[in-house]
Amino acid sequence: ENKEVKDCFEGLNRATFAFNQGLDKTIFEPIAKGYRKLPSPIRTGTGNVVSNLSNLITIPNNLLQGDFKAAINNSARLIVNTTLGIVGIFDVASSLGLEQLDREDYGQTLASWGMKSGCYIVLPILGPSTARDAVGHAINFLGGDPWYNITSKNDTRYFKDSDYFFSKMTDGVDFRAKNIEAFDSIEKNSVDFYASVKSLYLQDRERKIS
């Protein structure tokens, strides 16, 4: 499938990529470097919390893909870590033999249903995507993400809109902090950094879908 994905909007994509790189250099990378200076237990606990929240999207997609075994496993992990693990700070589920599986999203589900990837797209802030994965992102904001529903979409007394966006930003910073050296190496050794990121993204998506 990687070979079939066309860069239909390369000019616009490169401009958006440059914009995202500017944001990364001025905001996200400095924050990620500061985050890495936090004590290891704090970083581990933060990573566990955002990983636990990701199950709220993974579980519905397990069900939509017909992977009921994974859905049961991830549901059990969510319940155990949210309760015994104190909102997910501690990964108690792994110590009980509940395996941490790969995240699933609506783009992967659409692929499993036979939808083609469409053109390659670079989204502002969100980064590399395809037409299919962009539809997956849209589904999240149309009610497919339970965490978004209870924090931003619906008016609840327990959560604020900022809770959702803060959790997403934290997830991004945690990912960026874990991959600083990897991204620096790719950028340093790439003749065309844009093309390298595109290739790596499409390969990674193909692996996850497979």
C-alpha positions as a printed NumPy array, in Angstrom:
array([[  0.   ,   0.   ,   0.   ],
       [  2.931,   2.302,   0.702],
       [  3.746,   2.45 ,  -3.012],
       [  0.157,   3.364,  -3.882],
       [ -0.016,   6.438,  -1.644],
       [  0.338,   9.532,  -3.818],
       [  1.535,  12.909,  -2.611],
       [ -1.257,  14.76 ,  -4.395],
       [ -0.703,  18.067,  -2.565],
       [  3.077,  18.054,  -2.232],
       [  3.498,  21.829,  -2.415],
       [  0.935,  22.475,   0.309],
       [  2.197,  19.505,   2.307],
       [  5.764,  20.808,   2.284],
       [  4.576,  24.232,   3.419],
       [  2.569,  22.685,   6.271],
       [  5.54 ,  20.466,   7.138],
       [  7.78 ,  23.548,   7.365],
       [  5.17 ,  25.249,   9.58 ],
       [  5.047,  22.199,  11.871],
       [  8.854,  22.098,  12.002],
       [  8.88 ,  25.729,  13.089],
       [  6.431,  24.946,  15.887],
       [  8.473,  21.923,  16.893],
       [ 11.762,  23.83 ,  17.077],
       [ 10.32 ,  26.787,  18.977],
       [  7.781,  25.077,  21.248],
       [  7.548,  21.286,  21.34 ],
       [ 11.209,  20.287,  21.295],
       [ 12.188,  22.724,  24.1  ],
       [  9.225,  21.512,  26.175],
       [ 10.188,  17.89 ,  25.482],
       [ 13.772,  18.56 ,  26.567],
       [ 12.507,  20.185,  29.758],
       [ 10.168,  17.244,  30.312],
       [ 13.133,  14.87 ,  30.103],
       [ 14.723,  16.64 ,  33.063],
       [ 11.837,  15.575,  35.314],
       [ 12.518,  12.625,  37.635],
       [ 12.072,   9.267,  35.909],
       [  9.115,   8.163,  38.115],
       [  7.185,  11.308,  37.122],
       [  7.837,  10.733,  33.406],
       [  6.932,   7.056,  33.708],
       [  3.72 ,   7.849,  35.571],
       [  2.757,  10.526,  33.038],
       [  3.4  ,   8.154,  30.153],
       [  1.288,   5.508,  31.891],
       [ -1.624,   7.923,  32.345],
       [ -1.788,   8.984,  28.677],
       [ -1.314,   5.367,  27.581],
       [ -4.21 ,   4.356,  29.818],
       [ -6.424,   7.083,  28.313],
       [ -5.586,   5.854,  24.793],
       [ -7.529,   2.671,  25.572],
       [-10.715,   4.724,  25.349],
       [-10.115,   4.913,  21.58 ],
       [ -8.378,   1.553,  21.2  ],
       [-11.201,  -0.523,  22.734],
       [-13.992,   0.65 ,  20.365],
       [-11.654,   0.061,  17.437],
       [-10.81 ,  -3.434,  18.692],
       [-14.541,  -4.147,  18.629],
       [-15.079,  -2.574,  15.207],
       [-12.231,  -4.698,  13.839],
       [-13.714,  -7.836,  15.384],
       [-10.727,  -8.352,  17.696],
       [-12.751,  -9.212,  20.789],
       [ -9.828, -10.815,  22.62 ],
       [ -7.87 ,  -7.552,  22.428],
       [-10.974,  -5.584,  23.437],
       [-11.382,  -7.69 ,  26.583],
       [ -7.684,  -7.399,  27.409],
       [ -7.639,  -3.624,  26.94 ],
       [-10.905,  -3.168,  28.861],
       [ -9.46 ,  -5.1  ,  31.773],
       [ -6.274,  -3.005,  31.599],
       [ -8.315,   0.212,  31.615],
       [-10.365,  -0.85 ,  34.644],
       [ -7.408,  -2.172,  36.648],
       [ -5.065,   0.719,  35.941],
       [ -7.743,   3.389,  36.443],
       [ -8.687,   1.968,  39.836],
       [ -5.77 ,   0.062,  41.382],
       [ -3.254,   2.032,  39.338],
       [ -4.675,   5.396,  40.481],
       [ -6.005,   6.817,  37.176],
       [ -3.255,   4.964,  35.334],
       [ -0.167,   6.338,  37.074],
       [  0.914,   2.79 ,  37.866],
       [  0.739,  -0.026,  35.322],
       [ -0.714,  -2.617,  37.693],
       [ -2.349,  -4.494,  34.808],
       [  0.987,  -5.609,  33.331],
       [  2.045,  -7.1  ,  36.654],
       [ -1.224,  -9.076,  36.631],
       [ -0.422, -10.559,  33.213],
       [ -2.577,  -8.225,  31.109],
       [ -0.403,  -7.488,  28.087],
       [ -0.038,  -3.941,  26.777],
       [ -1.052,  -4.091,  23.119],
       [ -0.559,  -1.608,  20.283],
       [ -2.895,   1.35 ,  20.072],
       [ -5.695,   1.2  ,  17.522],
       [ -7.468,   4.105,  15.848],
       [-10.267,   4.753,  13.367],
       [ -7.854,   5.09 ,  10.462],
       [ -6.699,   1.519,  11.081],
       [-10.299,   0.362,  11.39 ],
       [-11.252,   1.988,   8.086],
       [ -8.266,   0.234,   6.493],
       [ -9.387,  -3.111,   7.925],
       [-12.777,  -2.494,   6.319],
       [-11.09 ,  -2.07 ,   2.93 ],
       [-10.898,   1.714,   2.614],
       [ -7.861,   2.86 ,   0.606],
       [ -5.436,   5.332,   2.128],
       [ -5.989,   8.055,  -0.454],
       [ -3.504,  10.891,  -0.841],
       [ -0.748,  11.673,   1.639],
       [ -1.571,  14.756,   3.721],
       [  0.371,  16.773,   6.288],
       [ -2.001,  18.23 ,   8.876],
       [ -1.18 ,  21.366,  10.886],
       [  0.181,  20.382,  14.321],
       [ -1.039,  16.759,  13.942],
       [  1.589,  16.079,  11.271],
       [  1.77 ,  13.235,   8.698],
       [ -1.504,  11.616,   7.686],
       [ -3.454,  10.271,   4.739],
       [ -6.951,  11.088,   3.539],
       [ -8.194,   7.944,   5.313],
       [ -6.405,   8.767,   8.566],
       [ -7.71 ,  12.34 ,   8.404],
       [-11.234,  10.896,   8.307],
       [-10.247,   8.862,  11.372],
       [ -9.236,  12.06 ,  13.166],
       [-12.573,  13.627,  12.231],
       [-14.446,  10.644,  13.701],
       [-12.757,  11.328,  17.037],
       [-14.233,  14.83 ,  17.12 ],
       [-17.654,  13.642,  15.962],
       [-18.084,  11.419,  19.005],
       [-15.702,   8.532,  18.466],
       [-13.443,   9.493,  21.364],
       [-15.154,   8.953,  24.754],
       [-12.521,  11.099,  26.497],
       [-13.311,  13.995,  24.149],
       [-17.037,  13.466,  24.726],
       [-16.851,  13.783,  28.513],
       [-14.336,  16.647,  28.571],
       [-15.069,  18.929,  25.615],
       [-18.085,  17.859,  23.578],
       [-20.502,  17.537,  26.487],
       [-20.847,  19.862,  29.46 ],
       [-19.869,  17.842,  32.532],
       [-19.216,  19.113,  36.031],
       [-16.173,  16.911,  36.564],
       [-14.005,  17.826,  33.552],
       [-13.079,  20.93 ,  31.566],
       [-12.32 ,  21.393,  27.87 ],
       [ -8.704,  22.031,  28.796],
       [ -8.4  ,  18.548,  30.34 ],
       [ -8.728,  16.943,  26.906],
       [ -6.298,  19.221,  25.108],
       [ -3.797,  19.097,  27.972],
       [ -3.84 ,  15.284,  27.895],
       [ -3.294,  15.264,  24.114],
       [ -0.462,  17.772,  24.383],
       [  1.112,  15.726,  27.18 ],
       [  0.879,  12.6  ,  25.037],
       [  2.642,  14.43 ,  22.207],
       [  5.357,  15.811,  24.495],
       [  5.932,  12.37 ,  26.034],
       [  6.307,  10.85 ,  22.549],
       [  8.598,  13.683,  21.414],
       [ 10.776,  13.356,  24.513],
       [ 11.247,   9.625,  23.947],
       [ 12.322,  10.19 ,  20.336],
       [ 14.486,  13.318,  20.386],
       [ 17.653,  11.509,  19.316],
       [ 15.816,   9.482,  16.677],
       [ 14.288,  12.567,  15.038],
       [ 17.583,  14.472,  15.207],
       [ 19.371,  11.55 ,  13.548],
       [ 16.794,  11.3  ,  10.754],
       [ 16.958,  15.042,  10.095],
       [ 20.761,  15.087,  10.143],
       [ 21.146,  12.137,   7.783],
       [ 18.323,  12.935,   5.36 ],
       [ 18.873,  14.592,   2.011],
       [ 15.143,  15.4  ,   2.042],
       [ 13.763,  15.379,   5.599],
       [ 10.178,  15.772,   4.364],
       [ 10.467,  12.689,   2.142],
       [ 12.099,  10.673,   4.945],
       [  9.321,  11.48 ,   7.414],
       [  6.679,  10.65 ,   4.813],
       [  8.271,   7.292,   4.052],
       [  8.666,   6.371,   7.723],
       [  5.084,   7.375,   8.507],
       [  3.615,   5.33 ,   5.661],
       [  5.747,   2.303,   6.568],
       [  4.685,   2.566,  10.212],
       [  0.998,   2.824,   9.296],
       [  1.294,  -0.162,   6.963],
       [  2.876,  -2.194,   9.773],
       [  0.167,  -1.239,  12.265],
       [ -2.639,  -1.991,   9.803],
       [ -1.096,  -5.363,   8.936]])
